[in-house]
Amino acid sequence: MLARIIKILSEKGQTNRTALATAAGVSYDRFVLYLDWMTQKGFVNLAEDGDVHLTAAGAQAYDQLVQWIIQHVGQLPLKRETGDQ
């Protein structure tokens, strides 16, 4: 969920909290918990107008996560399921 929120912010640049929660597909109550944690970690900033902004640290964390996924998960041999059983 955190990666999804950061991805949305990296694509949009900034957005208000309600739109971000909706785009991430998470209930607003749960979103507020994620947002609080991300703010404490310095991944996002909240502007006075209510918009959420991705920080440089947040963008770097997202880039590192993507690289980790590519390096580790991208190498997993995943079997493709077919309907012929």
C-alpha positions as CSV (number, residue, x, y, z in Angstrom):
1,M,0.0,0.0,0.0
2,L,2.8,2.4,0.8
3,A,4.4,1.8,-2.5
4,R,1.1,2.4,-4.3
5,I,0.7,5.8,-2.5
6,I,4.2,6.9,-3.3
7,K,3.8,5.7,-6.9
8,I,0.7,7.9,-7.3
9,L,2.4,10.9,-5.8
10,S,5.5,10.4,-8.1
11,E,3.2,10.3,-11.1
12,K,0.9,13.2,-10.1
13,G,3.4,15.3,-8.2
14,Q,0.9,16.3,-5.6
15,T,-2.7,15.7,-4.7
16,N,-5.2,16.2,-1.9
17,R,-5.6,13.5,0.7
18,T,-9.1,12.4,-0.3
19,A,-8.1,12.0,-4.0
20,L,-4.9,10.2,-3.0
21,A,-6.8,7.7,-0.7
22,T,-9.3,7.1,-3.5
23,A,-6.6,6.6,-6.1
24,A,-4.8,4.2,-3.8
25,G,-7.9,2.2,-3.2
26,V,-7.7,2.4,0.6
27,S,-10.3,3.6,3.1
28,Y,-9.6,7.1,4.4
29,D,-9.2,5.9,8.0
30,R,-6.5,3.5,7.0
31,F,-5.0,6.0,4.6
32,V,-4.6,8.5,7.5
33,L,-2.5,6.0,9.4
34,Y,-0.2,5.4,6.4
35,L,0.1,9.1,5.7
36,D,1.0,9.8,9.4
37,W,3.7,7.1,9.2
38,M,5.0,8.4,5.9
39,T,5.1,12.0,7.2
40,Q,7.1,10.9,10.3
41,K,9.6,9.1,8.1
42,G,10.0,12.1,5.9
43,F,8.6,10.5,2.7
44,V,5.8,13.1,2.3
45,N,5.0,16.6,3.3
46,L,1.6,18.0,3.9
47,A,1.0,21.5,2.6
48,E,-1.2,24.1,4.3
49,D,-3.7,23.7,1.5
50,G,-4.1,20.0,2.3
51,D,-2.1,18.6,-0.6
52,V,0.3,15.8,-0.1
53,H,3.8,16.2,-1.7
54,L,6.4,13.5,-2.2
55,T,9.8,14.5,-0.7
56,A,13.2,13.6,-2.2
57,A,13.5,11.0,0.5
58,G,10.2,9.5,-0.6
59,A,11.1,9.4,-4.2
60,Q,14.5,7.8,-3.3
61,A,12.7,5.2,-1.2
62,Y,10.3,4.4,-4.0
63,D,13.2,4.0,-6.5
64,Q,15.0,1.7,-4.1
65,L,11.9,-0.4,-3.7
66,V,11.4,-0.7,-7.4
67,Q,15.0,-1.7,-7.9
68,W,14.7,-4.3,-5.1
69,I,11.6,-5.8,-6.7
70,I,13.3,-5.9,-10.1
71,Q,16.4,-7.6,-8.6
72,H,14.7,-10.1,-6.4
73,V,11.1,-10.7,-7.5
74,G,11.8,-10.1,-11.1
75,Q,14.1,-13.2,-11.1
76,L,11.5,-15.6,-9.7
77,P,10.5,-18.2,-12.2
78,L,6.7,-17.8,-12.1
79,K,4.6,-20.6,-13.6
80,R,1.8,-19.4,-15.8
81,E,-1.4,-21.1,-15.0
82,T,-3.5,-22.3,-17.9
83,G,-7.2,-23.2,-18.0
84,D,-6.3,-26.6,-19.5
85,Q,-6.4,-29.0,-16.6
